[in-house]
C-alpha cells in the first residue's frame, strides 16, 4: 500500500512539477474558488494561458476541466 501511495505522489509530481510551489497552488485554488459560482473576475482570466481558456471552455467533462486548470497553474514556472 505504501508503494502505491508513493507511486501516486511521484506520478503527480512528475506530471505537475509546480504543485510544490505555493504560488501555483494559490493560482489553482483561486481559479476554482472564483469560477465555482459561474462568474469569473477579469484578473482570474489573466492568470490562465489563452490556449487553456479555449480548451476549458470547450470541455464538457468537469474532471477534464479541473485537469486543464491544474495544467495551466502547475506547469508554468
Secondary structure, DSSP 8 states (H G I E B T S, - for coil): -HHHHHHHHHHHHHH-GGGGSHHHHHHHHHHHHHHTTS---HHHHHTS-HHHHHHHHH---HHHHHHHHHHHHHS--
